[in-house]
Amino acid sequence: MAEQTKDDLIAELERSVQDTLAYFDGLGQQTKTRIGNWGAREVLAHFAYWHYATAWGITSAMLGGPPWQLSGNADETNAACLALLAGEGFGELTAHLRQAQQRLVRAASGATNLDATAFQMADGREVSIRGRLETIAKHWRGHLEALQQA
C-alpha cells in the first residue's frame, strides 16, 4: 500500500476535524456521555495543544530547527491542557480549534519533507510530520466515534 500524499493527508485531517467540530457545534454540547473520566468538553479541550504543537513542530522542521519536545507523556500533557483551558466553553474551544486547524493546515501545506521529525517524545522517540498528520486525523475520528456510539 502506497503512502498517502501530502494532499491526501491534509484532506483526511480536514475531514476528521470538520466532522468533529460539526458534532461539537450541535449534539456534542448537550451530551452527557462520558468515556472514562472525560466528557465531550474534555475531549474537545485536549485537541488544541496537539494541533498547535504539531504546527510548531512542522514549521520548525521546515526551517531546520528542532522538533517539538514533549516533556511528559500524553496523559500528563492532556491534564495540563485541561487545566489551562478550564472554564472555557464550547464556543471558545471550537474557536481556538478552528484557528489551530488553519495554522496546522498552513504549516502542513508548506512541508517539503513529510519524513522530517516534528515531535520528540519524552521517551526520546521521534515522530515524523507524516506520522503526526496521520495520528491527528485518526485520533479526532476515534474520539468522535466513541462519543457518538456511547
VENLINGI-V810978 format. One line per field, one symbol per residue. psi: psi as a letter, one per 30 degrees, with the letter a starting at -180 (. if undefined). burial: 1 if it has 24 or more other C-alpha atoms within 12 Angstrom, else 0. A space follows every 10 residues. Layout:
psi: ???
burial: ???
This chain:
psi: kkkkleeeee eeeeeeeeee eeeffcefff kgkkjbfkae eeeeefeeee eeeeeeeeee efggallkjk flleeeeeee eeeegkfkle eeeeeeeeee eeeeeeeeef kfjfflkekj lfgfkkklee eeeeeeeeee eeeeeeeef.
burial: 0000010011 0111011101 1011100110 0000000011 1111111111 1111111111 1100001111 0000001100 1100100001 0011011101 1011101110 1001011111 0000001111 1111111011 1011001000
